[in-house]
Amino acid sequence: MIRSFRPLKNLLHVSQVRSFHKTLYLSNNQNYSPGLVGVIASESSICTVGTGEGLNYRGYNVMDFAEHSSFEEIAFLLIHGHLPNKKELDLYVSKMASHRELQKPLKTILEQLPNTSNPMDILRTVASTMGCFEPECDNASLHKSKNNQWESADKLIASFGPALLYWHHFHQNGIRITTTTLPQDTIAQNFLKLLKQTQEPDEDMVHAVDKTLILYAEHDLAASTFAARVTTSTSSDLFSAVTTAIGTLRGPLHGGANEAAYKLISQFSDPDQAEEGVMKMIKDKEIIMGFGHRVYKKGDPRSAIVKKMAKALSEKINTQESKDLFKIAERIEKVMYREKKLLTNLDFYASVVYHLCNIPTSFFTPIFVIARTSGWAAHVIEQREDNVLMRPLSNYVGPDPSSTEFRPLLQRQ
């Protein structure tokens, strides 16, 4: 039986005001945690992060998935609660393929959006628009009926890549692409086919993108997932929850680290220059993206997987640029550990993988969205199982109401 999500409990409960000078002090048995750091805010059966055996999806170690599974298997597991058998997986892949044909009104909207838009804004708009044209169900009945929540989740995952690339090719190349490919194509195959258009994507590149989708699929109560659960707790629909999550992931402190990591790596022409540059950044106390993690203290278990793929791709492509890119990344990794004892996270080498697959840098975080929508949907579904409106309190630090006097407008100086 799946354990249900529990809302924030006894968090920031102000029972006694002691002072209004600088802060309201919480009573002795209450805790205040800025950013909710270290606060256990839920019970969930979906994912473990940094505990036990590291990263697990519904009890399964993600390392096994990276070796033996496809993203579609993982999306099915997260959303539907169990690993599919061969028949279920084949049907699921085919069903996802059937959702790639975009509705005409959505295409019209994509054509009207500015070509200067952030791709994350495109996906946020797609999620909101799909909620208008293909609504999940009447909002008032969401707490009583799960309706077509699973179908809505699948449609979002299947549509994000085609919608993004339709917008991209219309504005960059002046063409209206066909967003469907072969019915047996995976999400990764479809994405790379639509991106490249004129050539069949390399199998190793498809494999690499597919594995990153698995690794990005779910990560417990990251900021975007928590935001989605807060929205869901109001009995709102899945499209609204995913729109909320995308808006949250758009922030550079959550999403965007893979893009920032590539910009760091690509600014150097060789490993020695990279070492010199990173040393200066450390001296100047600049933030260096792609290192460390708020949860993993002994290193991100996903990092070794993407590093291995990045190395293999750089050697297969076998150009000076591809080999130098990996060598520069590896030197930066060594410098950061030597100087700061910081290890790479998933974003660092994922950025190398995506670049070697000829994916535009601005699409790195949208790929994160495609993957994480499976995790967001799983949390939305779980939240609904035992829903309570999330409503924490704040620690008031403003003016003392007992000494704050209201003056009518004409009496104010």
TORKOLVEX-640063 format. One record per atom (N, C-alpha, C): x, y, z. Coordinates in steps of 0.2 Angstrom, whole numbers, padded with zeros to 4 digits, always signed. Example, Ala and Ser with C-alpha at 12.3 -4.5 7.8 and 13.67 -1.06 7.14 Angstrom:
<marzas>
+0066-0028+0039
+0062-0022+0039
+0066-0016+0039
+0064-0011+0035
+0068-0005+0036
+0064+0000+0039
</marzas>
This chain:
<marzas>
+0004-0006+0000
+0000+0000+0000
+0004+0006+0000
+0003+0011-0004
+0007+0017-0005
+0005+0022+0001
+0010+0024+0005
+0009+0028+0010
+0008+0035+0008
+0003+0038+0011
+0001+0045+0008
+0005+0051+0011
+0005+0056+0007
+0008+0062+0009
+0005+0065+0015
+0009+0068+0019
+0007+0072+0025
+0009+0079+0024
+0005+0084+0026
+0006+0091+0025
+0011+0093+0030
+0014+0099+0029
+0018+0102+0034
+0014+0102+0041
+0018+0100+0046
+0015+0099+0053
+0019+0102+0058
+0016+0106+0062
+0019+0110+0068
+0025+0114+0065
+0024+0116+0059
+0030+0120+0057
+0029+0128+0057
+0033+0131+0060
+0033+0138+0061
+0026+0140+0065
+0024+0137+0070
+0018+0138+0073
+0020+0143+0079
+0018+0150+0078
+0020+0155+0083
+0015+0155+0089
+0017+0152+0094
+0012+0152+0100
+0013+0157+0105
+0018+0161+0105
+0019+0166+0110
+0024+0171+0107
+0022+0177+0107
+0026+0183+0105
+0030+0186+0111
+0036+0186+0110
+0040+0188+0116
+0043+0195+0114
+0044+0197+0108
+0047+0203+0107
+0046+0205+0099
+0045+0212+0098
+0044+0214+0091
+0050+0218+0089
+0055+0218+0093
+0061+0223+0091
+0064+0221+0085
+0067+0215+0084
+0070+0212+0078
+0067+0206+0075
+0064+0202+0079
+0060+0196+0077
+0055+0194+0082
+0051+0190+0080
+0046+0186+0084
+0050+0180+0086
+0051+0179+0093
+0054+0173+0095
+0049+0167+0095
+0050+0161+0093
+0046+0156+0093
+0046+0153+0100
+0041+0149+0102
+0041+0146+0108
+0046+0141+0108
+0048+0139+0115
+0054+0134+0116
+0053+0128+0112
+0047+0125+0111
+0046+0119+0107
+0045+0119+0100
+0046+0125+0097
+0045+0126+0090
+0052+0128+0086
+0052+0126+0080
+0058+0127+0076
+0057+0132+0070
+0062+0136+0069
+0061+0140+0063
+0067+0138+0058
+0065+0137+0052
+0071+0134+0047
+0070+0138+0041
+0074+0143+0040
+0074+0147+0033
+0075+0143+0027
+0070+0143+0022
+0071+0139+0017
+0068+0132+0018
+0066+0131+0024
+0063+0124+0026
+0069+0119+0026
+0075+0121+0027
+0081+0117+0027
+0080+0112+0032
+0081+0105+0031
+0081+0100+0036
+0074+0098+0039
+0069+0102+0036
+0062+0101+0039
+0059+0095+0035
+0057+0090+0039
+0053+0084+0035
+0046+0086+0034
+0044+0087+0028
+0038+0090+0027
+0033+0085+0024
+0035+0079+0023
+0030+0075+0020
+0032+0067+0021
+0027+0063+0020
+0028+0056+0020
+0027+0054+0013
+0031+0051+0009
+0030+0049+0002
+0033+0042+0000
+0030+0039-0004
+0032+0032-0006
+0036+0033-0013
+0037+0039-0016
+0040+0039-0022
+0047+0039-0023
+0051+0042-0019
+0058+0043-0020
+0062+0044-0013
+0068+0041-0013
+0073+0043-0008
+0079+0046-0011
+0081+0051-0007
+0087+0055-0010
+0092+0056-0004
+0098+0053-0005
+0103+0054-0001
+0103+0050+0006
+0098+0045+0006
+0098+0041+0012
+0098+0033+0010
+0100+0029+0014
+0100+0022+0013
+0105+0020+0007
+0102+0018+0001
+0106+0016-0004
+0106+0022-0009
+0105+0028-0007
+0106+0034-0012
+0099+0036-0015
+0099+0036-0022
+0093+0038-0025
+0089+0032-0028
+0083+0032-0025
+0079+0026-0027
+0072+0029-0030
+0069+0026-0035
+0062+0027-0037
+0058+0022-0035
+0053+0023-0031
+0048+0018-0028
+0052+0012-0026
+0058+0013-0022
+0062+0007-0020
+0067+0004-0024
+0067+0006-0030
+0072+0003-0035
+0078+0008-0036
+0084+0005-0035
+0090+0010-0036
+0091+0012-0043
+0092+0019-0044
+0092+0022-0050
+0098+0019-0054
+0103+0017-0051
+0109+0014-0055
+0107+0008-0059
+0102+0004-0057
+0099-0001-0061
+0095+0001-0067
+0092+0006-0066
+0088+0009-0071
+0093+0012-0077
+0098+0015-0075
+0103+0018-0079
+0106+0013-0084
+0107+0007-0081
+0110+0001-0085
+0105-0002-0089
+0099-0003-0087
+0094-0008-0090
+0088-0005-0093
+0086+0001-0091
+0079+0003-0093
+0079+0009-0097
+0073+0010-0100
+0072+0016-0104
+0068+0021-0100
+0068+0028-0102
+0064+0033-0098
+0057+0031-0098
+0054+0028-0103
+0047+0027-0103
+0045+0022-0098
+0050+0017-0096
+0049+0013-0090
+0048+0016-0084
+0053+0021-0083
+0053+0025-0077
+0047+0030-0076
+0045+0033-0082
+0039+0037-0082
+0033+0033-0080
+0032+0027-0082
+0027+0023-0081
+0027+0021-0073
+0033+0019-0071
+0034+0017-0064
+0032+0023-0059
+0034+0029-0061
+0032+0035-0056
+0025+0036-0056
+0022+0037-0062
+0015+0039-0063
+0010+0033-0061
+0012+0027-0063
+0007+0022-0062
+0008+0017-0057
+0014+0018-0054
+0016+0015-0047
+0019+0008-0048
+0020+0005-0054
+0024-0001-0054
+0027-0001-0061
+0033-0005-0061
+0036-0006-0067
+0032-0010-0072
+0032-0008-0078
+0028-0011-0083
+0031-0018-0086
+0027-0022-0088
+0029-0028-0091
+0030-0026-0099
+0032-0031-0103
+0034-0030-0110
+0028-0027-0114
+0022-0030-0113
+0016-0028-0116
+0014-0021-0114
+0014-0020-0107
+0012-0013-0105
+0017-0008-0107
+0023-0009-0108
+0028-0004-0110
+0027-0003-0117
+0026-0008-0121
+0025-0007-0129
+0019-0003-0130
+0013-0004-0126
+0007+0000-0127
+0009+0007-0124
+0013+0008-0119
+0014+0015-0116
+0018+0019-0121
+0023+0016-0124
+0027+0019-0129
+0023+0021-0135
+0019+0017-0137
+0014+0018-0143
+0009+0024-0141
+0007+0024-0135
+0002+0029-0133
+0005+0036-0132
+0011+0036-0130
+0015+0042-0129
+0016+0045-0136
+0018+0041-0141
+0019+0043-0148
+0012+0046-0151
+0007+0043-0149
+0000+0046-0152
-0001+0053-0149
+0002+0055-0144
+0001+0062-0141
+0005+0067-0144
+0010+0065-0148
+0014+0070-0151
+0012+0075-0156
+0006+0073-0159
+0003+0078-0164
+0000+0083-0160
+0002+0089-0161
+0000+0095-0158
-0007+0098-0161
-0011+0100-0156
-0017+0103-0159
-0016+0110-0162
-0020+0111-0167
-0019+0117-0171
-0019+0123-0167
-0024+0124-0163
-0023+0131-0159
-0017+0131-0155
-0014+0126-0152
-0007+0126-0149
-0002+0128-0154
-0002+0125-0160
+0003+0127-0165
+0002+0135-0166
-0004+0137-0167
-0005+0145-0168
-0002+0149-0163
-0003+0147-0157
+0000+0150-0151
+0008+0150-0151
+0010+0144-0152
+0018+0144-0153
+0021+0148-0158
+0017+0149-0164
+0020+0153-0169
+0019+0161-0167
+0015+0162-0163
+0014+0169-0161
+0019+0171-0155
+0021+0167-0151
+0026+0168-0146
+0033+0171-0149
+0036+0176-0145
+0042+0179-0148
+0047+0174-0149
+0051+0175-0154
+0057+0170-0155
+0063+0172-0150
+0062+0177-0146
+0067+0179-0141
+0065+0176-0134
+0059+0172-0134
+0057+0169-0128
+0062+0164-0125
+0062+0164-0118
+0066+0159-0115
+0062+0152-0116
+0065+0147-0118
+0062+0141-0119
+0058+0138-0113
+0060+0140-0107
+0056+0138-0102
+0050+0141-0101
+0049+0147-0104
+0043+0151-0104
+0038+0148-0110
+0041+0145-0115
+0038+0141-0120
+0034+0135-0117
+0038+0131-0113
+0035+0125-0110
+0030+0127-0105
+0031+0132-0101
+0026+0135-0096
+0020+0136-0099
+0020+0140-0105
+0014+0142-0109
+0011+0136-0112
+0015+0131-0114
+0012+0125-0117
+0008+0121-0112
+0010+0121-0106
+0007+0117-0100
+0000+0121-0099
+0000+0127-0098
-0006+0131-0097
-0011+0131-0102
-0008+0131-0109
-0013+0131-0114
-0016+0124-0115
-0012+0119-0114
-0015+0112-0114
-0021+0111-0109
-0020+0114-0103
-0025+0114-0098
-0031+0118-0100
-0031+0122-0105
-0037+0125-0108
-0040+0121-0113
-0036+0118-0118
-0039+0114-0123
-0041+0107-0121
-0037+0104-0117
-0038+0097-0115
-0038+0097-0107
-0043+0100-0104
-0043+0101-0096
-0044+0094-0093
-0041+0093-0087
-0041+0087-0084
-0048+0085-0082
-0052+0090-0078
-0059+0089-0077
-0061+0095-0073
-0067+0096-0071
-0069+0101-0067
-0066+0102-0061
-0063+0108-0059
-0059+0109-0053
-0063+0107-0047
-0069+0108-0047
-0073+0107-0040
-0073+0099-0039
-0072+0095-0044
-0073+0088-0043
-0066+0085-0042
-0061+0088-0042
-0054+0085-0042
-0053+0081-0035
-0056+0084-0030
-0054+0080-0024
-0059+0074-0023
-0064+0073-0027
-0068+0067-0027
-0066+0062-0033
-0064+0065-0038
-0063+0060-0044
-0056+0061-0047
-0052+0056-0048
-0045+0056-0051
-0046+0057-0058
-0052+0056-0061
-0053+0057-0068
-0047+0055-0072
-0045+0059-0077
-0040+0057-0082
-0033+0060-0080
-0031+0060-0074
-0025+0063-0072
-0019+0059-0075
-0019+0053-0075
-0014+0049-0078
-0013+0051-0086
-0019+0051-0089
-0019+0053-0096
-0016+0060-0097
-0018+0065-0093
-0015+0071-0093
-0008+0072-0092
-0005+0068-0088
+0002+0068-0086
+0006+0065-0092
+0003+0060-0095
+0006+0057-0101
+0006+0062-0107
+0001+0065-0108
+0001+0070-0114
+0006+0076-0113
+0007+0078-0107
+0011+0083-0105
+0019+0081-0107
+0020+0075-0104
+0027+0072-0106
+0028+0071-0113
+0023+0069-0117
+0024+0067-0124
+0024+0074-0128
+0021+0079-0126
+0020+0085-0130
+0025+0090-0129
+0029+0090-0123
+0033+0096-0122
+0039+0096-0127
+0042+0090-0129
+0047+0091-0134
+0045+0093-0141
+0040+0090-0143
+0037+0092-0150
+0035+0099-0150
+0032+0102-0145
+0030+0109-0144
+0036+0113-0144
+0041+0112-0140
+0047+0116-0140
+0050+0116-0147
+0051+0111-0150
+0054+0110-0157
+0050+0113-0162
+0044+0113-0162
+0039+0116-0167
+0041+0124-0166
+0040+0126-0160
+0042+0134-0159
+0049+0135-0162
+0054+0131-0160
+0061+0132-0162
+0061+0133-0170
+0059+0128-0173
+0060+0127-0181
+0056+0133-0184
+0050+0134-0182
+0046+0140-0185
+0050+0146-0185
+0052+0148-0179
+0056+0155-0178
+0063+0155-0181
+0066+0149-0180
+0073+0149-0182
+0074+0147-0189
+0070+0143-0192
+0071+0140-0199
+0065+0142-0203
+0060+0145-0201
+0054+0147-0205
+0050+0141-0208
+0050+0135-0204
+0046+0129-0206
+0042+0127-0201
+0036+0124-0203
+0031+0121-0198
+0033+0113-0199
+0036+0110-0194
+0038+0103-0194
+0032+0099-0192
+0033+0093-0194
+0028+0087-0192
+0031+0085-0186
+0027+0084-0180
+0030+0083-0174
+0029+0075-0172
+0026+0071-0176
+0026+0064-0175
+0032+0061-0179
+0034+0056-0176
+0039+0051-0179
+0036+0044-0179
+0041+0039-0179
+0038+0032-0179
+0035+0031-0172
+0030+0026-0172
+0026+0025-0166
+0030+0021-0161
+0035+0018-0163
+0040+0015-0158
+0045+0019-0155
+0046+0025-0158
+0051+0030-0155
+0050+0032-0148
+0055+0032-0145
+0055+0034-0138
+0055+0042-0137
+0054+0044-0131
+0054+0052-0130
+0061+0054-0133
+0067+0051-0131
+0073+0053-0133
+0074+0053-0141
+0072+0048-0144
+0072+0047-0151
+0068+0053-0155
+0062+0054-0152
+0058+0059-0155
+0061+0066-0155
+0064+0067-0149
+0067+0074-0148
+0072+0075-0153
+0077+0070-0153
+0083+0071-0157
+0081+0071-0165
+0076+0067-0167
+0074+0067-0174
+0071+0074-0175
+0067+0077-0171
+0064+0083-0172
+0069+0089-0172
+0074+0088-0168
+0079+0093-0168
+0083+0093-0174
+0085+0087-0176
+0090+0087-0182
+0087+0087-0189
+0080+0085-0189
+0076+0085-0195
+0079+0081-0201
+0085+0083-0203
+0088+0080-0210
+0092+0074-0209
+0093+0072-0203
+0097+0066-0202
+0095+0061-0196
+0096+0055-0197
+0094+0050-0191
+0099+0051-0186
+0096+0052-0179
+0101+0053-0174
+0105+0047-0172
+0111+0048-0170
+0116+0043-0168
+0113+0039-0162
+0113+0033-0162
+0111+0028-0157
+0114+0030-0150
+0120+0031-0150
+0123+0032-0144
+0121+0039-0141
+0119+0044-0145
+0117+0050-0143
+0109+0049-0140
+0106+0045-0144
+0099+0044-0141
+0099+0040-0134
+0104+0035-0134
+0105+0032-0127
+0107+0037-0122
+0111+0041-0123
+0114+0046-0118
+0108+0050-0116
+0104+0053-0121
+0099+0058-0119
+0093+0054-0115
+0092+0048-0117
+0087+0043-0113
+0089+0042-0106
+0096+0041-0105
+0098+0040-0098
+0098+0046-0094
+0099+0052-0097
+0099+0058-0093
+0091+0059-0091
+0087+0058-0095
+0079+0058-0093
+0078+0054-0087
+0081+0048-0087
+0080+0044-0081
+0082+0047-0075
+0088+0050-0076
+0092+0053-0070
+0088+0059-0067
+0085+0063-0072
+0082+0069-0070
+0075+0068-0068
+0072+0062-0069
+0065+0061-0068
+0062+0063-0061
+0065+0062-0056
+0062+0062-0049
+0068+0064-0044
+0066+0068-0039
+0071+0070-0034
+0068+0072-0028
+0063+0069-0026
+0059+0070-0019
+0056+0077-0019
+0057+0081-0014
+0054+0087-0013
+0058+0093-0015
+0061+0093-0021
+0065+0099-0024
+0060+0104-0024
+0062+0110-0025
+0058+0116-0025
+0052+0116-0029
+0053+0114-0036
+0048+0113-0040
+0042+0108-0039
+0045+0103-0036
+0040+0097-0034
+0036+0100-0028
+0039+0103-0023
+0035+0105-0017
+0030+0111-0020
+0032+0115-0024
+0028+0120-0027
+0022+0116-0030
+0023+0111-0034
+0017+0107-0037
+0013+0104-0032
+0015+0102-0027
+0011+0099-0021
+0007+0104-0018
+0010+0110-0017
+0006+0116-0014
+0000+0118-0018
+0002+0118-0025
-0004+0120-0029
-0009+0114-0029
-0007+0108-0029
-0012+0102-0029
-0016+0102-0023
-0013+0105-0017
-0016+0105-0011
-0022+0109-0011
-0023+0114-0015
-0028+0118-0016
-0034+0115-0020
-0033+0109-0022
-0038+0105-0026
-0038+0108-0033
-0032+0111-0035
-0031+0113-0042
-0030+0107-0047
-0030+0108-0053
-0029+0103-0058
-0021+0102-0059
-0020+0096-0063
-0013+0094-0064
-0009+0099-0069
-0013+0102-0074
-0010+0107-0078
-0007+0113-0074
-0011+0115-0069
-0009+0121-0065
-0003+0119-0061
-0003+0113-0058
+0002+0111-0054
+0009+0111-0058
+0008+0108-0064
+0014+0108-0068
+0017+0114-0071
+0012+0119-0072
+0014+0126-0074
+0017+0129-0068
+0015+0128-0062
+0018+0131-0056
+0025+0128-0055
+0026+0121-0057
+0032+0118-0056
+0037+0121-0061
+0035+0122-0067
+0040+0124-0072
+0042+0132-0071
+0037+0136-0068
+0039+0142-0066
+0044+0142-0060
+0044+0137-0056
+0049+0137-0051
+0055+0134-0053
+0055+0129-0058
+0061+0127-0060
+0065+0132-0065
+0062+0137-0067
+0065+0142-0071
+0070+0146-0067
+0069+0146-0061
+0074+0150-0057
+0081+0147-0057
+0086+0151-0058
+0093+0149-0058
+0095+0145-0052
+0092+0146-0046
+0095+0142-0041
+0092+0135-0040
+0087+0134-0045
+0085+0127-0045
+0086+0124-0052
+0083+0126-0057
+0085+0124-0064
+0090+0128-0067
+0093+0127-0073
+0098+0131-0076
+0105+0129-0074
+0106+0125-0069
+0113+0124-0067
+0117+0120-0073
+0113+0116-0077
+0117+0112-0082
+0119+0117-0088
+0115+0122-0089
+0116+0128-0094
+0122+0132-0091
+0122+0133-0085
+0128+0137-0082
+0134+0133-0082
+0133+0127-0081
+0139+0123-0081
+0143+0122-0088
+0139+0122-0093
+0142+0122-0099
+0145+0128-0101
+0142+0134-0099
+0145+0140-0101
+0151+0141-0097
+0152+0138-0091
+0158+0138-0088
+0163+0134-0092
+0162+0128-0093
+0167+0124-0097
+0169+0127-0104
+0164+0129-0107
+0165+0131-0114
+0169+0138-0115
+0170+0142-0109
+0174+0148-0110
+0181+0147-0110
+0183+0141-0109
+0191+0139-0109
+0193+0135-0115
+0199+0137-0117
+0201+0133-0123
+0205+0127-0122
+0208+0126-0116
+0212+0120-0114
+0212+0119-0107
+0214+0113-0104
+0213+0112-0097
+0217+0117-0093
+0223+0119-0095
+0227+0123-0091
+0224+0130-0090
+0221+0133-0095
+0217+0139-0095
+0211+0138-0090
+0208+0132-0091
+0202+0131-0086
+0204+0131-0079
+0210+0128-0077
+0212+0128-0070
+0214+0135-0068
+0217+0139-0072
+0219+0146-0070
+0212+0150-0069
+0208+0149-0074
+0201+0153-0073
+0197+0151-0067
+0197+0144-0066
+0193+0142-0060
+0197+0144-0053
+0203+0144-0053
+0207+0146-0047
+0205+0153-0046
+0205+0157-0051
+0203+0165-0050
+0196+0165-0048
+0191+0161-0050
+0184+0162-0048
+0184+0160-0041
+0188+0155-0039
+0188+0153-0032
+0190+0158-0027
+0196+0162-0030
+0199+0167-0026
+0194+0173-0025
+0190+0174-0031
+0185+0180-0031
+0179+0178-0028
+0178+0172-0025
+0172+0169-0022
+0166+0169-0026
+0167+0167-0033
+0162+0167-0037
+0158+0160-0036
+0152+0160-0038
+0148+0154-0038
+0150+0150-0044
+0152+0143-0043
+0154+0139-0048
+0148+0133-0049
+0144+0133-0054
+0139+0129-0055
+0141+0122-0057
+0137+0117-0055
+0138+0110-0056
+0142+0106-0051
+0143+0109-0045
+0146+0106-0040
+0143+0106-0033
+0143+0101-0029
+0140+0101-0023
+0133+0100-0024
+0129+0098-0018
+0122+0097-0018
+0120+0098-0011
+0114+0101-0011
+0111+0102-0004
+0109+0096+0000
+0108+0090-0004
+0106+0084+0000
+0112+0079+0000
+0115+0078-0006
+0121+0073-0006
+0127+0076-0003
+0129+0073+0003
+0135+0075+0006
+0141+0071+0004
+0140+0065+0001
+0146+0061-0001
+0146+0060-0009
+0143+0065-0012
+0143+0065-0020
+0136+0063-0023
+0135+0066-0028
+0128+0064-0032
+0129+0057-0036
+0126+0052-0034
+0127+0046-0037
+0125+0046-0045
+0122+0051-0047
+0120+0051-0054
+0126+0054-0058
+0131+0057-0055
+0136+0060-0058
+0141+0056-0062
+0143+0050-0059
+0147+0045-0062
+0144+0042-0068
+0138+0042-0068
+0134+0039-0074
+0135+0044-0080
+0133+0050-0079
+0134+0055-0085
+0141+0056-0087
+0146+0056-0082
+0153+0057-0084
+0155+0051-0088
+0153+0045-0087
+0155+0040-0091
+0152+0040-0098
+0146+0043-0099
+0143+0044-0105
+0146+0050-0109
+0148+0055-0105
+0151+0061-0108
+0158+0059-0111
+0162+0055-0108
+0168+0052-0110
+0168+0048-0116
+0163+0043-0116
+0162+0039-0122
+0160+0043-0128
+0155+0048-0127
+0153+0052-0133
+0159+0056-0136
+0163+0059-0131
+0169+0063-0134
+0174+0059-0138
+0175+0052-0135
+0179+0048-0139
+0176+0045-0146
+0170+0044-0146
+0167+0042-0152
+0166+0047-0157
+0165+0054-0155
+0165+0059-0160
+0172+0060-0162
+0176+0060-0158
+0184+0060-0159
+0186+0066-0163
+0183+0072-0162
+0186+0078-0164
+0190+0082-0159
+0194+0086-0161
+0198+0090-0156
+0194+0094-0151
+0188+0096-0154
+0183+0100-0149
+0180+0096-0144
+0178+0090-0146
+0175+0085-0142
+0179+0082-0136
+0185+0081-0138
+0190+0078-0134
+0193+0084-0129
+0194+0090-0131
+0196+0095-0127
+0190+0097-0122
+0184+0097-0124
+0178+0098-0120
+0178+0094-0114
+0179+0087-0115
+0179+0083-0109
+0185+0084-0105
+0191+0085-0108
+0197+0086-0104
+0197+0092-0100
+0194+0097-0102
+0193+0104-0099
+0188+0102-0093
+0182+0099-0094
+0178+0097-0089
+0181+0093-0083
+0185+0088-0085
+0188+0084-0080
+0193+0088-0076
+0197+0093-0079
+0202+0097-0075
+0198+0101-0070
+0192+0104-0072
+0189+0108-0068
+0186+0104-0062
+0184+0098-0063
+0182+0093-0058
+0187+0092-0053
+0193+0091-0055
+0199+0090-0051
+0201+0096-0047
+0201+0102-0050
+0203+0108-0046
+0198+0109-0041
+0191+0108-0042
+0186+0110-0037
+0187+0105-0031
+0188+0099-0033
+0189+0094-0027
+0195+0095-0023
+0201+0097-0027
+0207+0099-0023
+0207+0105-0019
+0203+0110-0022
+0203+0116-0018
+0197+0117-0013
+0192+0114-0015
+0185+0115-0011
+0182+0109-0008
+0185+0103-0010
+0182+0096-0008
+0175+0096-0011
+0174+0099-0016
+0167+0098-0019
+0167+0093-0025
+0162+0089-0025
+0161+0084-0031
+0156+0087-0036
+0156+0084-0042
+0151+0086-0047
+0144+0083-0045
+0139+0087-0048
+0133+0084-0047
+0130+0082-0054
+0124+0080-0055
+0122+0078-0061
+0122+0083-0067
+0121+0089-0065
+0121+0095-0070
+0128+0096-0074
+0133+0095-0070
+0140+0096-0073
+0141+0092-0080
+0141+0086-0079
+0143+0082-0085
+0137+0081-0090
+0131+0082-0087
+0125+0082-0092
+0126+0087-0097
+0128+0093-0095
+0129+0098-0099
+0134+0096-0105
+0139+0092-0103
+0144+0090-0109
+0140+0085-0113
+0136+0081-0110
+0133+0076-0114
+0128+0079-0119
+0124+0084-0117
+0119+0088-0121
+0123+0091-0127
+0129+0095-0125
+0132+0098-0130
+0135+0094-0136
+0138+0088-0134
+0140+0083-0138
+0135+0080-0143
+0129+0080-0140
+0123+0078-0144
+0120+0084-0149
+0124+0089-0149
+0122+0095-0153
+0115+0098-0151
+0114+0098-0145
+0107+0101-0142
+0109+0108-0140
+0105+0113-0142
+0106+0120-0140
+0107+0121-0132
+0111+0125-0130
+0112+0126-0123
+0105+0128-0119
+0101+0132-0123
+0095+0135-0120
+0090+0129-0119
+0091+0123-0122
+0086+0118-0121
+0088+0113-0116
+0094+0114-0112
+0096+0109-0107
+0091+0109-0102
+0088+0115-0099
+0084+0114-0094
+0077+0112-0096
+0074+0114-0102
+0068+0111-0104
+0068+0103-0105
+0074+0100-0106
+0074+0093-0106
+0073+0090-0099
+0076+0094-0094
+0075+0093-0087
+0067+0093-0086
+0063+0098-0089
+0056+0098-0088
+0053+0092-0091
+0055+0090-0097
+0052+0084-0100
+0052+0078-0095
+0058+0077-0092
+0060+0071-0088
+0056+0072-0081
+0057+0078-0078
+0054+0079-0071
+0046+0079-0071
+0043+0080-0077
+0036+0080-0077
+0033+0074-0074
+0037+0068-0076
+0035+0062-0073
+0035+0062-0065
+0040+0064-0062
+0040+0065-0055
+0035+0070-0052
+0034+0075-0056
+0029+0080-0053
+0022+0077-0053
+0020+0073-0059
+0014+0070-0059
+0013+0065-0054
+0018+0061-0052
+0018+0056-0047
+0016+0060-0040
+0019+0065-0039
+0018+0069-0033
+0011+0072-0033
+0009+0074-0038
+0002+0077-0039
-0003+0071-0037
-0002+0066-0040
-0007+0060-0039
-0007+0058-0032
-0001+0057-0029
+0000+0055-0022
-0003+0061-0017
-0002+0067-0018
-0005+0072-0014
-0012+0072-0014
-0015+0070-0019
-0023+0069-0019
-0025+0064-0015
-0021+0059-0014
-0024+0053-0010
-0026+0054-0003
-0023+0059+0000
-0024+0061+0007
-0023+0069+0008
-0027+0072+0004
-0025+0080+0003
-0027+0084+0009
-0023+0088+0011
-0024+0094+0016
-0021+0100+0013
-0024+0105+0014
-0022+0112+0011
-0015+0114+0015
-0010+0115+0011
-0004+0117+0014
-0004+0124+0016
-0003+0126+0022
-0003+0133+0025
+0002+0134+0031
+0008+0134+0029
+0013+0136+0035
+0012+0143+0037
+0016+0145+0042
+0016+0151+0045
+0022+0155+0044
+0023+0161+0045
+0029+0165+0044
+0031+0167+0051
+0037+0169+0052
+0040+0172+0058
+0040+0180+0057
+0035+0183+0060
+0034+0190+0058
+0040+0194+0061
+0043+0199+0057
+0049+0203+0060
+0047+0210+0058
+0041+0212+0057
+0039+0219+0056
+0038+0223+0062
+0035+0229+0060
+0034+0234+0066
+0030+0231+0071
+0031+0233+0077
+0026+0231+0083
+0019+0234+0082
+0014+0230+0081
+0007+0233+0081
+0005+0237+0087
+0008+0236+0093
+0006+0240+0099
+0008+0247+0098
+0013+0248+0094
+0016+0255+0094
+0016+0258+0087
+0012+0255+0083
+0011+0257+0076
+0004+0261+0075
+0004+0267+0075
-0002+0271+0074
-0004+0273+0067
-0011+0272+0066
-0013+0274+0059
-0015+0281+0059
-0013+0285+0054
-0014+0292+0053
-0018+0292+0046
-0024+0296+0046
-0027+0297+0040
-0023+0301+0035
-0024+0300+0028
-0020+0303+0023
-0017+0310+0024
-0022+0315+0026
-0020+0322+0026
-0017+0323+0033
-0016+0319+0037
-0012+0320+0043
-0005+0317+0043
-0003+0314+0037
+0003+0311+0037
+0008+0317+0034
+0014+0317+0036
+0019+0321+0034
+0022+0319+0028
</marzas>
